[in-house]
Amino acid sequence: MNWWEFFFVMLVLLPVMVLWLGCVIDAISRPDLGGLPKAAWVLFILVLPVFGSLLYIILRPRQVMGSPTAMDDVWSTPSPTADERARHIGI
């Protein structure tokens, strides 16, 4: 593998694959999509990877306001103080 092939893989192919995989995982794990729309999106993304992923990002339904995401739990939890951390590790 020469330098240009490495450059192409790292800056073009790898980001496209990450985008594609992220779209497939997002489409499968969305609780607000029903069975047929979810299957249609996943099939569309799998058959036309680049075009399907870009179209999914542009047209995908927005997250339902009432359903929390995993990051909501992380950001809403207050960080422990120095005393709480010291008590936790036994100092």
C-alpha positions as CSV (number, residue, x, y, z in Angstrom):
1,M,0.0,0.0,0.0
2,N,1.5,3.3,-1.0
3,W,1.0,6.7,0.6
4,W,-1.9,7.7,-1.7
5,E,-3.9,4.6,-1.1
6,F,-3.4,5.0,2.7
7,F,-4.5,8.7,2.3
8,F,-7.6,7.6,0.4
9,V,-8.5,4.9,2.9
10,M,-8.0,7.1,6.0
11,L,-9.6,10.3,4.8
12,V,-12.3,9.1,2.4
13,L,-13.2,5.4,2.9
14,L,-13.0,5.2,6.7
15,P,-15.3,8.3,7.3
16,V,-17.8,7.0,4.8
17,M,-17.9,3.6,6.5
18,V,-18.4,5.2,9.9
19,L,-21.2,7.3,8.5
20,W,-22.8,4.3,7.0
21,L,-22.5,2.2,10.1
22,G,-23.8,5.0,12.3
23,C,-26.9,5.5,10.1
24,V,-27.7,1.7,10.2
25,I,-27.3,1.6,14.0
26,D,-29.4,4.8,14.4
27,A,-32.2,3.6,12.1
28,I,-32.4,0.2,13.9
29,S,-32.3,1.7,17.4
30,R,-34.9,4.5,17.0
31,P,-37.9,3.8,19.2
32,D,-40.1,6.2,17.4
33,L,-39.9,4.4,14.0
34,G,-42.4,1.6,13.4
35,G,-41.6,-1.7,11.8
36,L,-42.2,-0.9,8.1
37,P,-40.5,2.5,8.1
38,K,-37.6,1.1,10.1
39,A,-37.1,-1.8,7.7
40,A,-37.4,0.5,4.7
41,W,-34.7,2.9,6.0
42,V,-32.4,0.0,6.9
43,L,-32.9,-1.6,3.5
44,F,-32.4,1.7,1.7
45,I,-29.2,2.4,3.6
46,L,-27.8,-1.1,3.0
47,V,-28.6,-1.1,-0.7
48,L,-27.3,2.4,-1.5
49,P,-24.7,3.0,1.3
50,V,-23.5,6.5,0.5
51,F,-26.6,8.0,-1.0
52,G,-28.9,6.2,1.5
53,S,-26.9,7.4,4.5
54,L,-26.8,11.0,3.3
55,L,-30.5,10.9,2.5
56,Y,-31.2,9.4,5.9
57,I,-29.3,12.1,7.7
58,I,-31.2,14.8,5.8
59,L,-34.7,13.3,5.9
60,R,-34.7,11.2,9.1
61,P,-37.4,12.0,11.6
62,R,-36.3,14.1,14.5
63,Q,-36.0,12.6,18.0
64,V,-39.2,12.6,20.0
65,M,-39.0,15.3,22.6
66,G,-40.2,13.1,25.5
67,S,-37.8,10.3,25.0
68,P,-34.4,10.7,26.7
69,T,-31.2,9.6,25.1
70,A,-28.2,8.0,26.8
71,M,-26.3,11.3,26.7
72,D,-29.2,13.1,28.5
73,D,-28.5,11.0,31.5
74,V,-24.8,11.8,31.4
75,W,-25.2,15.5,31.1
76,S,-28.0,15.8,33.7
77,T,-26.0,14.0,36.4
78,P,-24.0,16.4,38.5
79,S,-20.3,15.7,38.7
80,P,-19.1,14.6,42.2
81,T,-17.2,17.0,44.4
82,A,-13.6,16.3,45.5
83,D,-14.9,15.2,48.9
84,E,-17.3,12.7,47.3
85,R,-14.6,11.3,45.1
86,A,-12.2,10.9,48.1
87,R,-14.9,9.1,50.1
88,H,-15.6,6.8,47.1
89,I,-11.9,5.7,46.8
90,G,-11.5,5.5,50.6
91,I,-9.2,8.4,51.4
